[in-house]
Amino acid sequence: MCILCYQLMGETDWTDAELGPAADRAARDRRRRVVDSVLRCYGLRFRDDPVASVGVVSDSKGRAEVAGGLTEIWPAASRLAPRPLDPLDPEFLEQLGAGKR
């Protein structure tokens, strides 16, 4: 399905709570920052469209995949990452922890 058709469906991701526009926008921005910081540990980036329910996972080589909601981000990242995505990988945990300081 193309991105335009996906947008026209009007599907809302389950993570987009009904908290009102301002609170929803803040929650979505926080979620975007968290996802981006996790994916940066693997050399990837995450951007999302603030008015839609899609995001883009990309690598430094210019490859990118559209992720239609939070549940599609990890599979897209798995296809683009230079190494397997493992949330328990000591190197990943060290990089993620270093970003909190």
N, C-alpha and C positions, 0 to 999 in steps of 0.2 A: 504494500500500500504506500502511495506517495505521501509526503508530509502534508500536502494541502488536503488530501482526502481525510487523513487522520485528524487534522484540525477541524474539519467540517463535521466530524462525527460528534464533537462536543463531549467526549468521554473525559471524566475527571478521575485522576489517580486517587486511590484510597488514602494516600498520605496528605492530600490537600484538604485539610479540615475546613469545616464551615465556621470559621471564626470571624468572618467579616473581611473586607478587602485589605485593610491596613495590617491586621494581625496575620492574615494569610500571606501577604507579601513579605512580611518580616520573617515568618516561619520558613517560607520558601527560600529567601535569601540566605538564611542561616544554614538550611539544608544544602544549598548550592555550595557554600563555603566549605562545609564539612566534606562533602563528596569530592570537591576539587582538591582539598588537602590530602585526602586518602589517595586519590589517583595520581597526584604529583609524586608520591613515593615510588610509583611505577613508571615515571616519565610520561604520564598522560595528563590531559587537562579536561575539565568539564565546564561547559557553559550551558545555560538554559535560557529559554525564551520566557521573560517575565509575564507575558500575556498568554502563553500557551502551556501545554503540558508535555512539551518535548525538550530534550536536552541534546547536546552534542558532545561525544567523547572523542578526543583527538590525540594524536601522537606528534612527536617532533618532526616526523617525516612528511606531515601533511595528510596522512590518512585520517579519516573521520567516520564515525557512525552515529546515526540518529538514534536516540534512546527515547522511546515513547513512554516516559514515566520512570519512576524510581526502580521498578522491578527489571527494567531492561538495561540499566547502566552497567551492572556487574558483568553480564554476558558480553556486552559490547566491549568493555574494558579487557575482558579475557582474550578476545580476538585480536586486540591491538597491542597488548602489553608485550614487552620484550622477554618477560619471564612469567611463569605461572603465578597467578594471583593467589596468595595464601594469607589469610588474615592472622595466622599464627606464626608466620615466618619471622624469626628473630630480627633480621635486617629491616623488615617492614615495620615492626613494632618499635625498633630503635629510631628509625626515621620519623615515624609518626610522633613519638614521644619528644623528639628534639624540636619538632614544630610547635609544641605547646609552650615552650619556654620563652 
